[in-house]
Each structure stands twice: as structure tokens, then as C-alpha cells.
């Protein structure tokens, strides 16, 4: 029983140490970020634009349909509220 405990401790130590391996990958080189310098002076204003031609006027639309004569229209007006 004494040897069983010692063998189990040695095997568990070996098993746990096998999991602690370092990867064999080469680390990536650092990324270099260039920072832009200060803004330069403002440029000269551009030349003024030429005026464009006026567009053509659109055609007149068609005339709408004639309405019907009124007759059966009912207008409902609510009664005024009583003051309290």
C-alpha cells in the first residue's frame, strides 16, 4: 500500500509536468504604426464656377375629374360641455 501511494504520486507529477510545455512558435514582430505629422498650411481658394444654363419648364399636367354635387352629407357637431 505504501508503494502504491508513492507510484501514484510520481505518475501524477509526470503527467502534470507534461502538460506544462511551452509552444515552439516564434513570436510575431511588433507592428510599427506611423503617426501623421501636423497639418500643412491651407491651400489657395479655387476658381469661381461658371453659371449653368437654366433648365426647361415641365409640361402642364392633365385636368382632374369633376366632382359630384353634394346632397347626402351629414355633419355631426358635438354638444358643448356644461360648466361645473
N, CA and C of each residue as an Amber inpcrd file, in Angstrom:
protein
   252
   0.8210000  -1.1690000   0.0000000   0.0000000   0.0000000   0.0000000
   0.8800000   1.2530000   0.0000000   2.0020000   1.1750000   0.6990000
   2.9070000   2.2890000   0.7750000   3.5070000   2.5880000  -0.6050000
   3.8410000   1.5370000  -1.3420000   4.4350000   1.7160000  -2.6610000
   3.4020000   2.2230000  -3.6670000   2.1840000   1.8140000  -3.5030000
   1.1240000   2.2490000  -4.4070000   0.9340000   3.7620000  -4.3320000
   0.9640000   4.3200000  -3.1400000   0.8180000   5.7560000  -2.9510000
   2.0020000   6.5100000  -3.5520000   3.1930000   5.9750000  -3.4050000
   4.3900000   6.6230000  -3.9530000   4.3800000   6.5730000  -5.4790000
   3.9870000   5.4350000  -6.0490000   3.9520000   5.3060000  -7.5130000
   2.8710000   6.2300000  -8.0790000   1.7340000   6.3410000  -7.4280000
   0.6700000   7.2290000  -7.8970000   1.1170000   8.6840000  -7.8480000
   1.8510000   9.0890000  -6.8370000   2.3400000  10.4600000  -6.7220000
   3.3440000  10.7630000  -7.8270000   4.2360000   9.8200000  -8.1220000
   5.2420000  10.0330000  -9.1750000   4.5700000  10.1110000 -10.5460000
   3.6040000   9.2310000 -10.8000000   2.9090000   9.2460000 -12.0900000
   2.1030000  10.5300000 -12.2770000   1.4470000  10.9960000 -11.2340000
   0.6770000  12.2340000 -11.3580000   1.5980000  13.4360000 -11.5610000
   2.7740000  13.4310000 -10.9270000   3.7370000  14.5200000 -11.1310000
   4.2450000  14.5260000 -12.5670000   4.5030000  13.3600000 -13.1210000
   4.9450000  13.2800000 -14.5190000   3.8320000  13.7090000 -15.4760000
   2.6210000  13.3030000 -15.1930000   1.5050000  13.6560000 -16.0690000
   1.2460000  15.1600000 -16.0520000   1.3290000  15.7750000 -14.8800000
   1.0970000  17.2150000 -14.7950000   2.2380000  18.0220000 -15.3940000
   3.4600000  17.5250000 -15.3080000   4.5890000  18.2600000 -15.8750000
   4.5930000  18.1620000 -17.3900000   4.0010000  17.1470000 -17.9710000
   3.9490000  17.0150000 -19.4200000   2.9970000  18.0410000 -20.0260000
   2.0330000  18.5150000 -19.2760000   1.0590000  19.4840000 -19.7970000
   1.6080000  20.9050000 -19.7890000   2.7310000  21.1480000 -19.1600000
   3.2570000  22.4920000 -18.9980000   4.3020000  22.8280000 -20.0540000
   4.1700000  22.3250000 -21.2590000   5.1520000  22.5920000 -22.3090000
   4.9160000  23.9750000 -22.9100000   5.9960000  24.6230000 -23.2700000
   5.9170000  25.9250000 -23.9210000   5.7410000  25.7180000 -25.4280000
   4.9490000  26.5310000 -26.1050000   4.7810000  26.3750000 -27.5450000
   6.0830000  26.7270000 -28.2740000   6.2970000  26.0890000 -29.3970000
   7.5170000  26.2970000 -30.1620000   7.3330000  27.3480000 -31.2350000
   6.2900000  28.1690000 -31.1250000   6.0290000  29.1870000 -32.1320000
   6.9250000  30.3990000 -31.9050000   7.2960000  31.0290000 -32.9990000
   8.1200000  32.2320000 -32.9330000   7.1850000  33.4250000 -32.7640000
   7.4450000  34.2960000 -31.8110000   6.5510000  35.4460000 -31.6260000
   6.5850000  36.3690000 -32.8490000   5.4500000  36.9570000 -33.1600000
   5.3500000  37.8540000 -34.3110000   6.1030000  39.1460000 -34.0260000
   6.6870000  39.7460000 -35.0700000   7.3840000  41.0190000 -34.8580000
   6.3820000  42.1110000 -34.5010000   6.8030000  43.1060000 -33.7560000
   5.8730000  44.1730000 -33.3700000   5.4170000  44.9710000 -34.5950000
   4.1920000  45.4480000 -34.5570000   3.6350000  46.2190000 -35.6560000
   4.0490000  47.6730000 -35.4860000   4.5820000  48.2450000 -36.5420000
   5.0240000  49.6420000 -36.4960000   3.9160000  50.5050000 -37.0740000
   3.4350000  51.4550000 -36.2890000   2.3680000  52.3470000 -36.7200000
   2.9610000  53.7310000 -36.9060000   2.8340000  54.2710000 -38.1180000
   3.3500000  55.6150000 -38.3620000   2.2730000  56.6320000 -38.0200000
   2.6540000  57.6570000 -37.3090000   1.7270000  58.7050000 -36.8880000
   1.9110000  59.8800000 -37.8300000   0.8020000  60.4060000 -38.4160000
   0.9540000  61.5310000 -39.3340000   1.4200000  62.7870000 -38.5930000
   2.1340000  63.6190000 -39.3020000   2.6460000  64.8610000 -38.7230000
   1.5620000  65.9260000 -38.6610000   1.9280000  67.1390000 -38.2970000
   0.9440000  68.2130000 -38.2040000   0.4280000  68.5880000 -39.5950000
  -0.7510000  69.1990000 -39.6320000  -1.3550000  69.6010000 -40.8970000
  -0.5780000  70.7590000 -41.5040000  -0.5250000  70.7860000 -42.8100000
   0.1790000  71.8560000 -43.5140000  -0.6940000  73.0840000 -43.6550000
  -0.1730000  74.1340000 -44.3090000  -0.9600000  75.3590000 -44.4790000
  -2.1220000  75.1240000 -45.4420000  -3.1520000  75.9780000 -45.3100000
  -4.3260000  75.8490000 -46.1660000  -3.9700000  76.2840000 -47.5780000
  -4.5490000  75.5990000 -48.5570000  -4.2700000  75.9200000 -49.9490000
  -5.0160000  77.1540000 -50.4190000  -4.6900000  77.5870000 -51.6330000
  -5.3300000  78.7680000 -52.2160000  -6.7630000  78.4200000 -52.6030000
  -7.6740000  79.4220000 -52.5870000  -9.0530000  79.1370000 -52.9860000
  -9.1240000  78.8200000 -54.4800000 -10.1020000  78.0170000 -54.8360000
 -10.2650000  77.6290000 -56.2270000 -10.9070000  78.7210000 -57.0620000
 -10.9150000  78.5170000 -58.3710000 -11.5110000  79.4920000 -59.2830000
 -13.0330000  79.4390000 -59.1530000 -13.7270000  80.5930000 -59.3300000
 -15.1880000  80.5700000 -59.2360000 -15.7770000  79.7650000 -60.3910000
 -16.9190000  79.1250000 -60.1210000 -17.5610000  78.2900000 -61.1370000
 -18.3740000  79.1400000 -62.0940000 -18.5330000  78.6360000 -63.3170000
 -19.3620000  79.3370000 -64.2920000 -20.8270000  79.0040000 -64.0250000
 -21.7200000  79.9600000 -64.3370000 -23.1400000  79.7450000 -64.1050000
 -23.6700000  78.8030000 -65.1750000 -24.4510000  77.8270000 -64.7360000
 -25.0190000  76.8690000 -65.6860000 -26.2700000  77.4130000 -66.3530000
 -26.7090000  76.7410000 -67.4100000 -27.9130000  77.1470000 -68.1430000
 -29.1630000  76.7730000 -67.3320000 -30.2300000  77.5560000 -67.5210000
 -31.4910000  77.2920000 -66.8390000 -32.1820000  76.1190000 -67.5160000
 -32.7890000  75.2460000 -66.7380000 -33.4650000  74.0770000 -67.2910000
 -34.8020000  74.4280000 -67.9320000 -35.3230000  73.5010000 -68.7050000
 -36.5960000  73.7040000 -69.3910000 -37.7510000  73.5550000 -68.4120000
 -38.8690000  74.2390000 -68.7020000 -40.0640000  74.1520000 -67.8700000
 -40.8140000  72.8850000 -68.2350000 -41.3730000  72.2150000 -67.2400000
 -42.1110000  70.9720000 -67.4850000 -43.4620000  71.2200000 -68.1290000
 -44.0440000  70.1710000 -68.6660000 -45.3540000  70.2670000 -69.3240000
 -46.4600000  70.3710000 -68.2700000 -47.5950000  70.9710000 -68.6620000
 -48.7340000  71.1130000 -67.7670000 -49.3920000  69.7540000 -67.5790000
 -49.8250000  69.4450000 -66.3810000 -50.4610000  68.1660000 -66.0990000
 -51.8890000  68.1000000 -66.6180000 -52.4360000  66.8990000 -66.6170000
 -53.7990000  66.6950000 -67.0940000 -54.7920000  67.2430000 -66.0810000
 -55.9890000  67.6340000 -66.5750000 -57.0170000  68.1880000 -65.6950000
 -57.6860000  67.0650000 -64.9280000 -57.9930000  67.2980000 -63.6690000
 -58.6060000  66.2850000 -62.8260000 -60.0740000  66.0660000 -63.1470000
 -60.6550000  65.0030000 -62.6030000 -62.0690000  64.6900000 -62.8220000
 -62.9500000  65.6810000 -62.0670000 -64.1330000  65.9320000 -62.6180000
 -65.0730000  66.8640000 -61.9850000 -65.7000000  66.2090000 -60.7680000
 -65.9590000  66.9690000 -59.7140000 -66.5740000  66.4560000 -58.5050000
 -68.0810000  66.3000000 -58.6310000 -68.6840000  65.5370000 -57.7440000
 -70.1390000  65.3450000 -57.7430000 -70.8000000  66.4210000 -56.8970000
 -72.0790000  66.6390000 -57.1550000 -72.8500000  67.6020000 -56.3720000
 -73.1090000  67.0310000 -54.9850000 -73.0530000  67.8670000 -53.9510000
 -73.3270000  67.4370000 -52.5960000 -74.8090000  67.1560000 -52.3990000
 -75.1690000  66.4730000 -51.3390000 -76.5790000  66.1980000 -51.1220000
 -76.7920000  65.3540000 -49.8840000 -76.1470000  64.2450000 -49.7510000
 -76.4010000  63.3330000 -48.6440000 -75.3640000  63.4440000 -47.5460000
 -74.6560000  64.5700000 -47.4300000 -73.6080000  64.7040000 -46.4290000
 -74.2060000  65.0800000 -45.0850000 -73.8350000  64.3880000 -44.0150000
 -74.3020000  64.6720000 -42.6660000 -73.1230000  65.1540000 -41.8410000
 -73.2770000  66.2940000 -41.1830000 -72.2270000  66.8490000 -40.3310000
 -72.6780000  66.7030000 -38.8840000 -71.8980000  66.0310000 -38.0530000
 -72.2420000  65.8200000 -36.6390000 -71.4140000  66.7850000 -35.8090000
 -72.0950000  67.6340000 -35.0290000 -71.4130000  68.5910000 -34.1610000
 -71.6850000  68.1780000 -32.7250000 -70.6460000  67.9320000 -31.9100000
 -70.8840000  67.5260000 -30.5320000 -71.4740000  68.6680000 -29.7140000
 -72.2820000  68.3130000 -28.7160000 -72.8960000  69.3080000 -27.8380000
 -71.8120000  69.9510000 -26.9870000 -71.9400000  71.2330000 -26.6940000
 -70.9220000  71.8960000 -25.8610000 -70.9310000  71.3300000 -24.4470000
 -69.7580000  71.3310000 -23.8170000 -69.6310000  70.8200000 -22.4530000
 -70.3100000  71.7620000 -21.4740000 -70.9720000  71.1830000 -20.4890000
 -71.6180000  72.0050000 -19.4690000 -70.5740000  72.4200000 -18.4410000
 -70.6820000  73.6430000 -17.9890000 -69.7410000  74.1320000 -16.9890000
 -70.1290000  73.6410000 -15.6180000 -69.2160000  73.3550000 -14.7890000
 -69.4850000  72.8450000 -13.4480000 -69.4140000  73.9190000 -12.4170000
